[in-house]
Amino acid sequence: RYSSLNYLSLIPFDKLKIDKSYIDRVVKHKTDQIIVEHIISLSKNLGIETVAEGIEIIDQYRLLNALGCDYGQGYLLQRPMAEDAIIHYM
């Protein structure tokens, strides 16, 4: 999966998803933490909400929360569910 920053100005959208490959390493690798921090900052400055995918451990969740990430997806937050289970869950 590749994308160009050029799309940020060409395509109107309101959420930007942060790839799981960054989230996997965000706690232990300073470079990935800096990249994620700047993705969140850039998004906020453009009025775009951020969604981090692949949150699997509490340290990832805490760091992303501290960095101001708006939303998260991942096994830490909720495992995938069948449609009927989602309806009951809601």
Backbone bond lengths (Angstrom), bond angles and torsions (degrees), N, CA, C in turn:
res aa  C-N    CA-C-N  psi(-1)  N-CA   C-N-CA  omega(-1)  CA-C   N-CA-C  phi
1 R - - - 1.439 - - 1.518 109.32 -
2 Y 1.290 114.37 120.17 1.449 119.60 177.89 1.519 109.70 -129.42
3 S 1.298 115.77 148.42 1.451 121.23 177.81 1.516 107.82 -143.87
4 S 1.281 115.07 160.34 1.449 121.08 179.21 1.523 109.24 -112.53
5 L 1.313 116.74 142.74 1.462 119.67 175.80 1.526 110.80 -63.41
6 N 1.315 117.13 -18.57 1.457 121.19 177.53 1.525 111.33 -57.57
7 Y 1.328 117.76 -31.92 1.458 121.51 -179.79 1.528 112.11 -64.36
8 L 1.323 118.07 -23.92 1.463 120.40 -179.81 1.525 111.97 -60.08
9 S 1.320 116.67 -29.70 1.465 119.25 -179.98 1.523 112.99 -101.61
10 L 1.318 118.28 -12.63 1.464 120.97 -175.95 1.519 114.60 -98.37
11 I 1.328 117.62 -32.72 1.455 121.48 -174.64 1.528 108.98 -112.79
12 P 1.328 117.08 123.95 1.470 118.66 178.13 1.533 110.95 -75.15
13 F 1.291 116.76 122.30 1.463 121.66 176.48 1.514 108.08 -150.74
14 D 1.343 115.77 162.43 1.458 119.62 -175.20 1.523 114.09 -118.34
15 K 1.340 117.29 -3.24 1.464 120.92 177.41 1.518 109.73 -138.28
16 L 1.331 115.21 142.99 1.460 121.26 177.29 1.523 107.73 -123.45
17 K 1.324 116.46 123.70 1.464 121.21 -177.95 1.524 109.50 -90.70
18 I 1.324 115.43 131.26 1.462 122.02 176.74 1.524 107.36 -91.72
19 D 1.310 116.09 120.53 1.455 122.49 -174.01 1.530 112.42 -60.53
20 K 1.317 114.72 143.15 1.465 122.40 179.42 1.525 112.70 -55.75
21 S 1.321 117.81 -30.20 1.470 120.06 -179.46 1.530 111.38 -59.93
22 Y 1.325 117.70 -33.35 1.471 120.48 175.34 1.519 110.95 -76.55
23 I 1.327 116.17 -40.46 1.465 120.43 -177.51 1.531 110.83 -65.64
24 D 1.326 116.80 -36.07 1.470 120.71 177.90 1.526 112.00 -55.96
25 R 1.326 116.47 -34.53 1.470 120.66 -173.22 1.524 113.83 -110.20
26 V 1.330 117.67 1.34 1.459 120.92 -170.99 1.533 113.67 -62.10
27 V 1.316 118.04 -30.69 1.468 120.79 -177.00 1.523 111.85 -79.92
28 K 1.327 117.95 -37.02 1.466 121.40 -171.84 1.520 114.65 -100.83
29 H 1.317 117.95 -15.16 1.463 120.14 -176.37 1.532 110.29 -120.54
30 K 1.302 116.00 112.81 1.458 122.23 -176.40 1.529 111.95 -57.39
31 T 1.329 117.91 -37.30 1.463 120.91 -179.69 1.527 110.73 -60.66
32 D 1.331 117.10 -45.80 1.460 120.46 179.03 1.521 111.32 -66.90
33 Q 1.311 117.30 -35.49 1.463 120.45 176.90 1.523 110.07 -63.49
34 I 1.314 117.31 -42.86 1.472 121.03 178.88 1.525 110.41 -63.74
35 I 1.325 117.35 -42.64 1.470 121.10 178.93 1.522 110.25 -61.43
36 V 1.329 117.23 -47.90 1.467 121.21 -179.58 1.531 110.00 -62.79
37 E 1.311 116.84 -43.27 1.465 120.90 178.61 1.528 110.91 -57.38
38 H 1.321 116.63 -42.46 1.465 120.33 -178.68 1.525 112.42 -75.43
39 I 1.320 117.88 -32.07 1.467 120.50 173.75 1.532 109.28 -61.14
40 I 1.313 116.35 -46.30 1.466 121.03 179.69 1.521 110.36 -63.58
41 S 1.319 117.52 -45.17 1.463 121.73 179.74 1.529 111.48 -62.32
42 L 1.321 117.12 -46.80 1.463 121.58 178.69 1.524 110.28 -59.98
43 S 1.320 116.31 -45.01 1.461 120.75 179.65 1.519 111.44 -60.37
44 K 1.327 116.40 -46.23 1.466 120.17 179.51 1.524 110.87 -60.90
45 N 1.322 116.98 -42.19 1.466 120.51 179.49 1.523 112.45 -65.40
46 L 1.335 116.91 -25.91 1.466 121.67 178.24 1.531 112.35 -92.80
47 G 1.332 117.04 -1.77 1.457 121.13 -179.01 1.518 113.28 76.05
48 I 1.329 116.41 27.20 1.464 122.49 -178.41 1.528 108.57 -110.63
49 E 1.323 116.70 134.40 1.460 120.99 176.84 1.525 110.03 -79.68
50 T 1.329 115.80 153.00 1.464 121.07 -179.59 1.527 110.73 -111.27
51 V 1.337 114.10 145.17 1.462 122.39 176.74 1.528 106.54 -129.04
52 A 1.326 117.28 120.11 1.466 121.51 177.03 1.523 108.36 -94.88
53 E 1.336 117.00 127.45 1.464 120.17 179.71 1.519 110.07 -102.19
54 G 1.318 115.42 147.63 1.455 120.69 174.39 1.511 115.38 84.29
55 I 1.325 118.03 28.73 1.464 120.33 177.42 1.525 108.20 -73.45
56 E 1.316 115.89 117.00 1.465 120.25 -175.00 1.523 114.17 -122.53
57 I 1.329 117.65 -17.29 1.471 119.93 179.98 1.528 109.47 -131.52
58 I 1.307 115.24 153.45 1.467 121.59 -175.50 1.527 112.26 -60.98
59 D 1.331 118.13 -33.39 1.462 120.16 179.77 1.529 111.51 -64.65
60 Q 1.323 117.07 -35.74 1.469 120.43 175.33 1.529 109.34 -63.78
61 Y 1.314 115.93 -47.99 1.462 121.48 -179.31 1.525 110.94 -57.82
62 R 1.316 116.57 -48.37 1.474 120.74 -178.38 1.517 111.82 -62.53
63 L 1.332 116.71 -43.40 1.461 120.38 -179.69 1.525 110.91 -64.95
64 L 1.330 116.67 -46.70 1.468 120.37 179.68 1.518 111.20 -61.99
65 N 1.314 116.84 -39.08 1.457 121.20 176.41 1.530 110.38 -62.39
66 A 1.327 116.74 -44.94 1.469 121.15 179.17 1.524 111.80 -63.95
67 L 1.338 116.86 -32.31 1.462 120.90 179.38 1.526 112.50 -79.80
68 G 1.328 116.81 -9.46 1.458 120.59 176.98 1.514 115.64 92.84
69 C 1.330 117.04 18.91 1.462 120.17 177.07 1.532 108.62 -63.82
70 D 1.332 116.63 135.43 1.462 121.03 -173.54 1.525 114.05 -77.92
71 Y 1.320 117.47 -41.37 1.458 122.07 -174.84 1.525 110.33 -139.04
72 G 1.320 115.28 158.97 1.455 120.10 177.18 1.515 111.28 -140.75
73 Q 1.321 114.18 153.30 1.456 122.45 174.83 1.516 107.01 -131.84
74 G 1.310 116.31 148.05 1.454 118.20 175.11 1.513 112.60 149.92
75 Y 1.315 114.63 167.26 1.458 122.14 -176.14 1.523 112.82 -60.08
76 L 1.331 118.25 -29.66 1.463 119.37 178.24 1.525 110.26 -62.41
77 L 1.313 116.80 -37.37 1.455 121.58 -175.18 1.526 112.51 -85.26
78 Q 1.320 117.59 -41.65 1.457 121.73 178.24 1.517 109.77 -172.71
79 R 1.303 116.78 133.59 1.466 122.29 175.02 1.524 109.00 -73.99
80 P 1.332 118.07 155.67 1.469 120.10 175.10 1.531 110.56 -58.63
81 M 1.338 114.99 145.76 1.466 120.16 -178.54 1.526 110.06 -131.12
82 A 1.314 114.47 154.82 1.459 121.04 171.99 1.523 108.88 -71.14
83 E 1.319 116.34 158.11 1.464 121.38 -176.41 1.528 112.32 -55.01
84 D 1.323 117.97 -46.13 1.465 120.16 -178.71 1.530 111.65 -64.60
85 A 1.327 117.21 -33.37 1.473 120.85 177.51 1.524 111.00 -68.74
86 I 1.321 116.27 -36.71 1.477 120.51 178.26 1.522 109.74 -64.10
87 I 1.323 116.25 -44.55 1.465 120.03 -179.92 1.521 110.03 -61.16
88 H 1.328 117.28 -43.68 1.470 120.62 178.18 1.529 110.43 -66.18
89 Y 1.313 117.73 -38.93 1.471 123.12 -179.81 1.525 111.29 -62.40
90 M 1.323 115.73 -39.73 1.463 120.77 -178.08 1.514 110.09 -70.47
